[in-house]
Amino acid sequence: MASLNNKILLGHGSGGKLMHGLIRELLLKKLDNPVLKELSDSALIPYQEKLAFSTDSFVVSPLFFPGADIAKLAVCGTVNDLVMQGARPEYLSLALIVEEGLDYRILARVVDSLSKNARKAGVFFVTGDLKVVEKGSCDKLFINTSGIGRTVYKKDLSVRNICPGDRVILTGNIAQHGLAVLSKRKELDLELGVKSDCAALNRLILPVIAKTSSVKFMRDPTRGGLATTLNEIAEASKSGIIIEERNIPISQKVRAASELLGIDPLYVANEGIAVMIVAAHAAEKVLCLLKRHPLGKNSRIIASVTREPRGRVILKTILGTERIVDMLVSDPLPRIC
């Protein structure tokens, strides 16, 4: 097995002794649980309820950035996708694609973070795969995670439920993640003082939806940011969305960094907040429940759903003017998740 000073070799993905040693001495040691211990090609998980299932790949560069890393991003990203469907995340799969020559210490640090963040989120890795590819075939490390969980919300969460008068709640400050990743890019290495908001939202969201049946739809505004997510919702529900700019939660550091870089924070990725569409009569109650949790302390009602303009998002600015907030055309910050 590799010592801490060794590099990952093609042989670590060959299916032979090197690969089995890596799995036994690093992955199993850090991620061990009764289901994973079987080392089967698929995990046997007993279920009778309605399930939520999600999969995602993570190719962020750099691997480590202020507030998080690729491992935390993989765990939280998949957990949050399940939570947005009103499900309690329970089991994850883990596939690692490792570039030949990667420092073993980097992989060990990633696995430590996978273990730590899975425990924190209350989920288990129960199956997985490891591939090592030739140097230059990927950038250090790619991760794929799939997740499965039991749905616990009493109603279906769907854009079909959205109607005029509903309120849009945002559970935290925008644009933290994308700017944190950007700040550590080698060609920039900016000291913006911004940390990623990357976090698992199950302990914030699930207690809230257990106390109300008035949440109609949820989505985490990752790639494309808040603006793109709201446009997707407006288009799918054939409704308008009117945002109050003064109500959008944004930190002074993010505001200053966005102005410095000429980036609109509405289009910057987030990894630890949710957009919730809630019936008007219950919006204040949901907001109050969210604010009880540290991850929801900056929650705000930021917008209303309207009949017109259909499929459009309008921003009412602090100056009293209005502007169309359109869909993102291309990603201004590549490889942020």
Residue pairs with C-beta under 8 A, 6 or more apart in sequence:
1 18
1 21
1 22
1 24
1 25
2 8
2 9
2 12
2 18
2 21
2 22
2 104
3 104
4 104
4 105
4 108
5 104
5 105
6 104
7 100
7 101
7 102
7 103
7 104
8 98
8 99
8 100
8 101
8 102
8 103
8 104
8 107
8 132
9 18
9 100
9 132
10 100
10 132
10 133
10 134
11 18
11 19
11 132
12 18
12 19
12 22
12 98
12 130
12 132
13 19
13 98
13 130
13 131
13 132
13 133
14 132
19 130
22 130
23 39
23 130
26 107
26 108
26 111
27 94
27 111
27 128
27 130
28 36
28 37
28 39
30 111
30 112
30 114
30 115
31 94
31 111
31 114
31 115
31 118
31 124
31 125
33 124
33 125
33 126
35 43
35 44
35 45
35 91
35 124
35 126
35 127
36 43
36 124
36 125
36 126
36 127
36 128
38 44
40 127
41 127
42 127
43 91
43 93
43 126
43 127
45 91
45 126
45 148
47 148
47 150
49 150
49 151
50 150
50 151
51 87
51 148
51 149
51 150
51 151
52 82
52 85
52 86
52 87
52 147
52 148
52 149
52 150
52 151
53 82
53 146
53 147
53 148
54 78
54 81
54 82
54 85
54 146
54 147
54 148
55 78
55 93
55 144
55 145
55 146
55 147
56 74
56 77
56 78
56 81
56 144
56 145
56 146
57 142
57 143
57 144
58 70
58 73
58 74
58 77
58 142
58 143
58 144
58 145
58 337
59 138
59 139
59 142
59 335
59 337
60 70
60 73
60 181
60 335
60 336
60 337
61 139
61 140
61 181
61 185
61 335
62 181
62 184
62 185
62 186
63 69
63 70
63 106
63 110
63 140
63 141
64 70
64 109
64 184
65 180
65 181
65 183
65 184
65 196
66 180
66 183
66 184
66 194
66 195
66 196
67 176
67 177
67 180
67 195
67 196
67 197
67 198
68 76
68 177
68 180
68 195
68 196
68 198
68 271
69 109
69 110
69 113
70 110
70 141
70 143
71 110
71 111
71 112
71 113
71 114
71 117
71 143
72 113
72 117
72 198
73 196
73 198
73 271
73 337
74 94
74 114
74 143
74 145
75 92
75 114
75 117
75 118
75 121
75 123
75 145
75 200
76 117
76 121
76 198
76 199
76 200
76 201
76 271
76 272
77 145
77 222
77 271
77 337
78 89
78 92
78 145
78 146
78 147
79 89
79 92
79 121
79 123
79 147
79 200
79 201
79 202
80 200
80 201
80 202
80 220
80 271
80 272
80 274
81 147
81 220
82 88
82 89
82 147
82 148
82 149
82 202
83 89
83 200
83 201
83 202
83 205
83 206
83 218
83 274
84 157
84 218
84 219
84 220
84 274
85 151
85 157
85 218
86 151
86 152
86 153
86 155
86 157
86 209
86 215
86 218
87 149
87 150
87 151
87 152
87 153
88 149
88 150
88 151
88 152
88 202
88 206
89 121
89 122
89 123
89 147
89 148
89 149
89 200
89 202
90 122
90 123
90 124
90 148
90 149
90 150
91 123
91 124
91 125
91 126
91 147
91 148
91 149
92 118
92 123
92 124
92 125
92 126
92 145
92 146
92 147
92 148
93 125
93 126
93 127
93 128
93 129
93 144
93 145
93 146
93 147
94 114
94 125
94 127
94 128
94 129
94 143
94 144
94 145
95 128
95 129
95 130
95 131
95 143
95 144
95 145
96 107
96 128
96 129
96 130
96 131
96 141
96 142
96 143
97 131
97 133
97 138
97 141
97 142
97 143
97 144
98 107
98 130
98 131
98 132
98 133
98 138
98 140
98 141
99 132
99 133
99 134
99 135
99 136
99 137
99 138
99 139
99 140
99 141
100 132
100 133
100 134
100 135
100 137
101 135
102 140
102 141
106 140
106 141
107 141
110 141
110 143
114 125
117 200
118 124
118 125
120 200
121 200
121 202
122 202
122 203
123 147
152 206
152 209
152 210
153 209
153 215
154 213
155 161
155 213
155 215
155 216
157 215
157 216
157 217
157 218
158 216
158 217
159 217
159 233
159 236
159 237
160 237
161 216
161 217
161 277
162 216
162 217
162 233
162 237
162 239
162 277
162 305
163 239
163 305
164 239
164 305
164 306
164 307
165 279
165 280
165 304
165 305
166 216
166 277
166 278
166 279
166 280
166 304
166 305
167 277
167 278
167 279
167 280
167 283
167 301
167 303
167 304
167 305
168 230
168 241
168 243
168 275
168 276
168 277
168 278
168 301
168 302
168 303
168 304
168 305
169 275
169 276
169 277
169 278
169 283
169 286
169 287
169 290
169 299
169 300
169 301
169 302
170 226
170 248
170 249
170 273
170 274
170 275
170 276
170 299
170 300
170 302
171 201
171 204
171 205
171 273
171 274
171 275
171 276
171 290
171 295
171 296
171 298
171 299
172 197
172 249
172 270
172 272
172 273
172 295
172 296
172 297
172 298
172 299
173 197
173 249
173 250
173 251
173 254
173 273
173 298
174 221
174 225
174 226
174 248
174 249
174 250
174 254
174 265
174 266
174 268
174 270
174 273
175 225
175 250
175 254
175 258
175 265
175 266
175 268
175 269
175 270
176 194
176 195
176 196
176 197
176 251
176 254
176 270
176 272
177 196
177 197
177 198
177 268
177 269
177 270
177 271
177 272
177 336
177 337
178 225
178 268
178 269
178 270
178 333
178 336
179 192
179 194
179 254
179 257
179 258
179 261
179 263
179 265
179 268
180 192
180 194
180 195
180 196
181 196
181 333
181 335
181 336
182 188
182 190
182 192
182 261
182 333
182 336
183 189
183 190
183 191
183 192
183 194
183 257
190 257
192 253
192 257
192 260
193 253
193 257
194 251
194 253
194 254
194 257
196 271
196 272
197 270
197 271
197 272
197 273
198 271
198 272
199 271
199 272
199 295
201 220
201 272
201 273
201 274
201 295
203 293
203 295
204 274
204 290
204 293
204 295
204 296
205 218
205 274
207 289
207 293
208 215
208 286
208 289
208 290
209 215
211 289
212 278
212 282
212 285
212 286
212 289
214 278
214 279
214 281
214 282
214 285
214 286
215 276
215 277
215 278
215 282
215 286
216 277
216 278
216 279
217 233
217 237
217 276
217 277
218 274
218 275
218 276
218 277
219 229
219 232
219 233
219 274
219 275
220 229
220 270
220 271
220 273
220 274
220 275
221 228
221 229
221 230
221 269
221 270
221 273
221 274
221 275
222 269
222 270
222 271
222 337
223 269
223 331
223 336
223 337
224 267
224 269
224 327
224 328
224 331
225 265
225 266
225 267
225 268
225 269
225 270
225 328
226 248
226 266
226 267
226 270
226 275
227 264
227 266
227 267
227 313
227 325
227 326
227 327
227 328
228 267
228 327
228 328
229 275
230 241
230 243
230 275
230 303
230 313
230 325
231 313
231 325
231 326
231 327
232 327
233 239
233 241
233 275
233 277
234 240
234 241
234 310
234 311
234 312
234 313
235 311
237 305
238 310
238 311
239 305
239 306
239 307
239 310
239 311
240 305
240 306
240 307
240 308
240 309
240 310
240 311
240 312
240 313
240 314
241 303
241 304
241 305
241 306
241 312
241 313
241 314
242 303
242 304
242 306
242 314
242 316
243 302
243 303
243 313
243 314
243 315
243 316
243 325
244 302
244 303
244 316
245 315
245 316
245 317
245 318
246 318
247 300
247 301
247 302
247 303
248 266
248 300
248 302
249 298
249 299
249 300
249 302
250 265
254 265
255 265
257 263
258 264
258 265
258 268
263 332
263 333
266 315
266 325
267 328
267 332
268 332
268 333
269 333
269 336
269 337
271 337
272 295
276 286
277 305
278 286
280 304
283 301
284 301
287 299
287 300
287 301
289 296
290 296
290 299
291 297
291 299
312 324
313 324
313 325
313 326
314 322
314 323
314 324
314 325
315 322
315 323
315 324
315 325
316 322
317 323
